[in-house]
Amino acid sequence: MALELKRLWQQDIPQVQALMIDVVSRLPSSSLYSMDRIEAMYEYVEEKGEIYGAYQDEKLVAYTVLAFPGLSDSNLGREFGVPDEDLTRVGSLEGSIVHETVRGRGLQRQFHVLREQRAREKGLLYLYATVHPDNTVSRRNLEAAGLTLQFSRPMYGGLPRQCYAKKLD
């Protein structure tokens, strides 16, 4: 069954939140995924990023976030030593959620291609992502998209994370 990918907007956020809560509720550990606050989701679609969703039969079954952290304290570029003047050229590959019924269909890889394309179109120079060390599928997909592991450390209130980076040409 074909999936339709499209950009999401304010009216789609309740579906995004419901999907996130649903999928995360079945993960073997709550430390595997750091859930976004609903306010952050609205900020992503309004000005600080973009959210893309995958629909099957008009039902949201997956989504991904490309964030534009700008000069905020949460800009991962600060962790990687990006000069202050380039912080506005940082993109953050935030959470992706894929419902179990559509896993194994390459959605994360499609999402990576889409997010990198959008980052390039917006003139970004750097892409960063964090992932739990036990999330082997997401780590493998980040590496397949050309991101490389730079360091590991606790983040998001002490959760273990591996930090990946890619410099765009």
RODREN-899823 format. One line per 10 residues: number of its first residue (from 1); their letters; for each residue x, y, z of N, C-alpha, C. Coordinates in nm, 2 decimals. Atoms other than C-alpha are relative to their C-alpha. Layout:
REM residues N
NUM	A	X,Y,Z,X,Y,Z,X,Y,Z; ...
END
This chain:
REM residues 169
1	MALELKRLWQ	0.08,-0.12,0.00,0.00,0.00,0.00,0.09,0.12,0.00; -0.08,-0.12,0.01,0.14,0.34,-0.10,-0.02,0.09,0.11; 0.00,-0.10,-0.10,0.23,0.60,0.15,0.01,0.14,-0.06; 0.00,-0.14,0.05,0.17,0.97,0.09,0.08,0.08,0.10; -0.08,-0.09,-0.08,0.44,1.21,0.23,-0.05,0.14,-0.02; 0.03,-0.15,0.02,0.34,1.57,0.30,0.04,0.08,0.12; -0.03,-0.09,-0.11,0.43,1.86,0.51,-0.12,0.02,0.09; 0.11,-0.01,-0.10,0.23,1.90,0.83,0.00,0.15,0.05; 0.03,-0.13,-0.05,0.08,2.22,0.98,-0.06,0.00,0.13; 0.06,-0.01,-0.14,-0.08,2.35,1.30,-0.12,-0.10,0.02
11	QDIPQVQALM	0.11,0.09,-0.02,-0.40,2.15,1.24,0.03,-0.14,0.01; -0.05,0.14,0.00,-0.20,1.83,1.21,0.06,-0.04,0.14; -0.08,0.03,-0.12,-0.03,1.86,1.55,-0.08,-0.10,0.10; 0.06,0.10,-0.09,-0.30,1.67,1.75,0.02,-0.14,-0.05; -0.03,0.14,0.05,-0.25,1.37,1.52,0.14,-0.04,0.03; -0.14,0.03,-0.03,0.12,1.40,1.56,0.02,-0.04,0.14; -0.01,0.03,-0.14,0.10,1.41,1.93,-0.06,-0.14,0.04; 0.06,0.13,-0.03,-0.14,1.11,1.94,0.08,-0.11,-0.05; -0.08,0.11,0.05,0.08,0.90,1.72,0.13,-0.01,0.09; -0.12,0.01,-0.08,0.39,0.99,1.93,-0.03,-0.07,0.13
21	IDVVSRLPSS	0.03,0.06,-0.13,0.22,0.89,2.26,-0.04,-0.15,-0.02; 0.04,0.14,0.03,0.07,0.57,2.10,0.13,-0.08,-0.02; -0.12,0.08,0.03,0.41,0.45,1.96,0.09,-0.01,0.12; -0.09,0.00,-0.11,0.62,0.55,2.26,-0.05,-0.08,0.12; 0.06,0.08,-0.11,0.38,0.38,2.50,0.04,-0.15,-0.01; -0.04,0.14,0.02,0.49,0.04,2.35,0.15,-0.02,-0.01; -0.14,0.02,0.00,0.86,0.10,2.35,0.05,-0.08,0.12; -0.05,0.08,-0.12,1.06,-0.14,2.58,0.05,0.09,0.11; -0.05,-0.09,-0.11,1.20,0.16,2.77,-0.04,0.15,-0.04; 0.04,-0.14,0.03,1.08,0.52,2.80,0.13,0.09,-0.03
31	SLYSMDRIEA	-0.13,-0.08,0.02,1.45,0.64,2.78,0.04,-0.01,-0.15; -0.04,0.01,0.14,1.46,0.53,2.41,-0.04,0.12,-0.08; 0.05,-0.12,0.08,1.26,0.84,2.29,-0.03,0.11,0.10; 0.03,-0.12,-0.08,1.25,1.19,2.44,-0.12,0.07,-0.07; 0.12,-0.06,0.06,0.90,1.31,2.37,0.00,0.15,0.00; 0.01,-0.14,0.02,0.85,1.66,2.24,-0.13,0.05,0.08; 0.12,-0.06,-0.05,0.61,1.89,2.43,-0.08,0.05,-0.12; 0.09,-0.04,0.10,0.31,1.99,2.23,0.03,0.14,-0.05; -0.03,-0.13,0.04,0.42,2.35,2.24,0.12,0.01,-0.10; -0.12,0.01,0.09,0.75,2.26,2.07,-0.05,-0.05,-0.14
41	MYEYVEEKGE	0.05,0.04,0.13,0.56,2.08,1.79,-0.07,0.12,-0.07; 0.06,-0.11,0.07,0.36,2.39,1.72,0.11,0.10,-0.04; -0.11,-0.09,0.04,0.68,2.60,1.72,0.07,-0.06,-0.13; -0.07,0.06,0.12,0.83,2.35,1.46,-0.08,0.04,-0.13; 0.08,-0.03,0.12,0.54,2.41,1.22,-0.02,0.15,-0.03; 0.03,-0.14,0.02,0.51,2.78,1.28,0.12,0.08,-0.04; -0.12,-0.08,0.03,0.87,2.90,1.26,0.13,-0.06,0.02; -0.13,0.06,-0.04,1.14,2.68,1.41,0.03,-0.13,-0.06; -0.03,0.13,0.06,1.13,2.39,1.18,-0.11,-0.04,-0.10; 0.10,0.06,0.09,0.92,2.16,0.96,-0.03,-0.14,0.05
51	IYGAYQDEKL	0.04,0.14,-0.04,0.73,1.84,1.03,-0.06,-0.06,-0.13; 0.05,0.07,0.11,0.66,1.59,0.76,-0.07,-0.13,0.05; 0.07,0.12,-0.04,0.41,1.30,0.78,-0.02,-0.09,-0.11; 0.03,0.10,0.10,0.35,0.98,0.61,-0.14,-0.05,0.03; 0.14,0.04,-0.01,-0.02,0.88,0.55,-0.02,-0.13,-0.08; 0.05,0.12,0.07,-0.17,0.55,0.47,-0.15,0.00,0.02; 0.15,-0.01,0.00,-0.54,0.56,0.38,-0.05,0.12,0.09; 0.03,-0.13,-0.07,-0.55,0.92,0.51,0.02,0.00,0.15; -0.04,0.01,-0.14,-0.42,0.81,0.85,0.15,0.02,0.02; -0.14,-0.02,-0.03,-0.10,0.95,0.99,0.07,-0.12,0.06
61	VAYTVLAFPG	-0.07,0.12,-0.05,0.14,0.65,1.04,0.14,0.03,0.03; -0.14,-0.04,-0.03,0.48,0.83,1.07,0.02,0.15,-0.02; -0.04,-0.14,0.02,0.63,1.17,1.11,0.15,0.02,0.03; -0.14,-0.04,-0.03,0.97,1.34,1.13,0.01,0.15,0.01; -0.02,-0.14,-0.03,1.10,1.68,1.24,0.13,0.04,-0.05; -0.12,-0.07,0.03,1.36,1.91,1.09,-0.01,0.13,0.08; 0.01,-0.12,-0.08,1.43,2.18,1.35,0.10,0.10,-0.05; -0.09,-0.11,0.03,1.59,2.52,1.29,0.02,0.07,0.14; -0.02,-0.05,-0.13,1.72,2.60,1.64,0.05,0.15,0.01; -0.05,-0.14,-0.01,1.87,2.94,1.55,0.10,0.02,0.11
71	LSDSNLGREF	-0.09,-0.03,-0.10,2.05,3.10,1.83,-0.04,-0.05,0.14; 0.05,0.05,-0.13,1.86,2.92,2.11,0.11,-0.09,0.07; -0.09,0.08,-0.08,2.04,2.74,2.39,0.00,-0.15,-0.04; 0.02,0.14,0.03,1.91,2.41,2.26,0.07,-0.04,-0.14; -0.07,0.03,0.13,2.11,2.44,1.93,0.12,-0.09,0.02; -0.10,0.10,-0.02,2.32,2.13,1.91,0.13,0.04,-0.06; -0.12,-0.06,0.05,2.57,2.33,1.71,0.10,0.04,0.11; -0.09,-0.04,-0.11,2.70,2.46,2.04,0.08,-0.11,0.06; -0.07,0.12,-0.05,2.78,2.11,2.15,0.12,-0.04,-0.09; -0.10,0.04,0.10,2.98,2.06,1.83,0.10,0.11,-0.03
81	GVPDEDLTRV	-0.09,-0.10,0.02,3.17,2.38,1.85,-0.02,0.09,-0.13; 0.04,-0.08,0.12,2.99,2.56,1.56,0.02,0.15,0.05; -0.02,-0.14,-0.03,3.10,2.93,1.56,-0.14,0.07,0.01; 0.13,-0.07,-0.02,2.82,3.17,1.69,-0.06,0.05,-0.13; 0.05,-0.06,0.12,2.80,3.33,1.35,-0.07,-0.10,-0.10; 0.06,0.10,0.08,2.70,3.00,1.19,-0.11,-0.08,0.07; 0.10,0.07,-0.07,2.45,2.88,1.45,-0.14,0.00,-0.08; 0.13,-0.01,0.07,2.16,3.00,1.23,0.00,-0.09,-0.13; -0.01,0.09,0.12,2.29,2.75,0.96,0.00,-0.15,0.05; 0.01,0.13,-0.06,2.23,2.45,1.19,-0.14,-0.06,-0.01
91	GSLEGSIVHE	0.13,0.07,0.00,1.95,2.20,1.13,0.01,-0.12,0.10; 0.00,0.11,-0.09,1.86,1.94,1.39,-0.11,-0.10,-0.04; 0.09,0.11,0.04,1.71,1.61,1.29,-0.07,-0.05,0.13; 0.07,0.03,-0.12,1.46,1.58,1.57,-0.07,-0.13,-0.02; 0.07,0.13,0.00,1.23,1.29,1.64,-0.07,-0.05,-0.12; 0.08,0.07,0.10,1.09,1.05,1.39,-0.07,-0.11,0.07; 0.08,0.10,-0.06,0.81,0.82,1.49,-0.06,-0.08,-0.12; 0.05,0.09,0.10,0.71,0.52,1.27,-0.09,-0.10,0.07; 0.09,0.10,-0.06,0.40,0.31,1.36,0.05,-0.14,-0.04; -0.05,0.14,0.03,0.48,-0.06,1.38,-0.06,-0.06,-0.13
101	TVRGRGLQRQ	0.06,0.06,0.12,0.24,-0.14,1.09,0.07,0.04,-0.13; -0.07,-0.04,0.13,0.46,0.05,0.84,0.15,0.00,0.02; -0.15,0.01,-0.02,0.81,-0.03,0.98,0.05,-0.10,-0.11; -0.06,0.09,0.10,1.05,-0.19,0.74,-0.02,0.04,-0.14; 0.03,-0.05,0.14,0.94,0.02,0.44,0.09,0.11,-0.04; -0.09,-0.10,0.04,1.23,0.26,0.44,-0.04,0.14,0.03; 0.05,-0.14,-0.03,1.04,0.56,0.59,0.11,0.09,0.06; -0.10,-0.09,-0.06,1.33,0.68,0.81,0.10,0.05,-0.11; -0.09,-0.04,0.10,1.56,0.68,0.51,-0.06,0.10,-0.09; 0.07,-0.11,0.08,1.30,0.87,0.30,0.00,0.13,0.07
111	FHVLREQRAR	0.01,-0.12,-0.08,1.26,1.11,0.58,0.14,0.07,0.00; -0.13,-0.06,0.00,1.64,1.17,0.60,0.03,0.07,-0.13; -0.02,-0.06,0.13,1.66,1.24,0.22,-0.08,0.13,-0.01; 0.09,-0.11,0.01,1.37,1.48,0.25,0.05,0.11,0.09; -0.05,-0.10,-0.10,1.51,1.66,0.56,0.13,0.06,-0.05; -0.13,-0.06,0.05,1.86,1.70,0.40,-0.03,0.09,-0.12; 0.03,-0.08,0.12,1.71,1.83,0.08,-0.06,0.14,0.05; 0.05,-0.13,-0.06,1.51,2.09,0.28,0.11,0.08,0.06; -0.11,-0.07,-0.06,1.82,2.18,0.48,0.08,0.07,-0.10; -0.08,-0.06,0.10,2.01,2.24,0.17,-0.07,0.12,-0.07
121	EKGLLYLYAT	0.08,-0.11,0.06,1.73,2.45,0.02,0.00,0.12,0.09; 0.00,-0.12,-0.09,1.73,2.67,0.33,0.14,0.05,0.03; -0.14,-0.06,-0.01,2.11,2.72,0.31,0.07,-0.05,0.13; -0.07,0.04,-0.12,2.20,2.52,0.62,0.13,-0.07,-0.03; -0.13,0.06,0.01,2.55,2.40,0.67,0.02,-0.13,0.08; -0.02,0.11,-0.10,2.52,2.15,0.95,-0.13,-0.07,0.03; 0.11,0.08,-0.05,2.29,1.86,1.04,0.04,-0.08,0.12; -0.03,0.08,-0.12,2.29,1.71,1.39,-0.12,-0.08,0.04; 0.10,0.08,-0.06,2.10,1.44,1.56,0.05,-0.07,0.12; -0.03,0.08,-0.11,2.09,1.25,1.88,-0.09,-0.13,0.00
131	VHPDNTVSRR	0.08,0.13,0.00,1.98,0.89,1.94,0.05,-0.08,0.12; -0.04,0.09,-0.11,1.97,0.64,2.22,0.09,-0.11,-0.05; -0.09,0.10,0.05,2.26,0.40,2.20,-0.06,-0.14,-0.04; 0.07,0.13,0.03,2.02,0.10,2.20,-0.09,0.00,-0.12; 0.09,-0.01,0.12,1.82,0.23,1.90,0.08,-0.03,-0.12; -0.09,0.04,0.11,2.02,0.04,1.64,-0.06,0.03,-0.13; 0.06,-0.04,0.13,1.77,0.10,1.36,0.02,0.14,-0.03; -0.02,-0.15,0.02,1.78,0.48,1.40,0.15,0.03,-0.02; -0.14,-0.02,0.01,2.16,0.47,1.44,0.05,-0.04,-0.14; -0.04,0.05,0.13,2.20,0.26,1.12,-0.05,0.09,-0.11
141	NLEAAGLTLQ	0.05,-0.09,0.10,1.97,0.50,0.93,0.07,0.13,0.00; -0.08,-0.13,0.00,2.16,0.81,1.04,0.13,-0.03,-0.07; -0.12,0.03,0.07,2.48,0.64,0.93,-0.01,-0.01,-0.15; 0.03,0.02,0.14,2.33,0.54,0.60,-0.02,0.14,-0.07; 0.03,-0.13,0.06,2.23,0.91,0.55,0.13,0.09,0.00; -0.13,-0.07,0.00,2.60,1.01,0.60,0.03,0.07,0.12; -0.03,-0.06,-0.12,2.59,1.13,0.95,0.10,-0.09,0.08; -0.10,0.08,-0.07,2.88,1.02,1.17,0.00,0.03,0.15; 0.00,-0.01,-0.14,2.90,0.95,1.54,0.12,0.09,0.05; -0.10,-0.09,-0.05,3.09,1.23,1.72,0.03,-0.02,0.14
151	FSRPMYGGLP	-0.02,0.02,-0.14,3.04,1.16,2.09,-0.13,-0.05,0.06; 0.12,0.05,-0.08,2.81,1.01,2.35,0.00,0.07,0.14; 0.01,-0.06,-0.13,2.68,1.17,2.67,-0.14,0.01,0.04; 0.14,-0.02,-0.05,2.38,1.21,2.89,-0.06,0.13,-0.05; 0.07,-0.12,0.04,2.12,1.46,2.76,-0.15,-0.02,0.04; 0.15,0.01,-0.02,1.75,1.54,2.80,-0.03,-0.05,0.14; 0.03,0.04,-0.14,1.75,1.51,3.18,0.08,-0.13,0.04; -0.08,0.11,-0.04,2.02,1.24,3.20,-0.01,-0.13,-0.09; 0.02,0.12,0.08,1.92,1.00,2.92,0.13,-0.02,-0.09; -0.12,0.02,0.08,2.21,0.84,2.73,-0.03,0.03,-0.15
161	RQCYAKKLD	0.02,-0.03,0.14,2.25,0.97,2.38,0.13,0.00,-0.08; -0.12,0.00,0.09,2.49,0.93,2.09,-0.03,0.12,-0.10; 0.02,-0.12,0.08,2.54,1.25,1.89,0.07,-0.01,-0.14; -0.04,0.01,0.14,2.57,1.25,1.51,0.01,0.13,-0.07; -0.01,-0.13,0.07,2.68,1.52,1.27,0.03,-0.03,-0.15; -0.03,0.00,0.14,2.70,1.59,0.90,0.01,0.14,-0.05; -0.02,-0.14,0.05,2.84,1.90,0.73,-0.04,-0.01,-0.15; 0.05,-0.01,0.13,2.66,1.99,0.41,0.09,0.08,-0.09; -0.09,-0.07,0.09,2.85,2.11,0.10,-0.07,0.12,-0.05
END
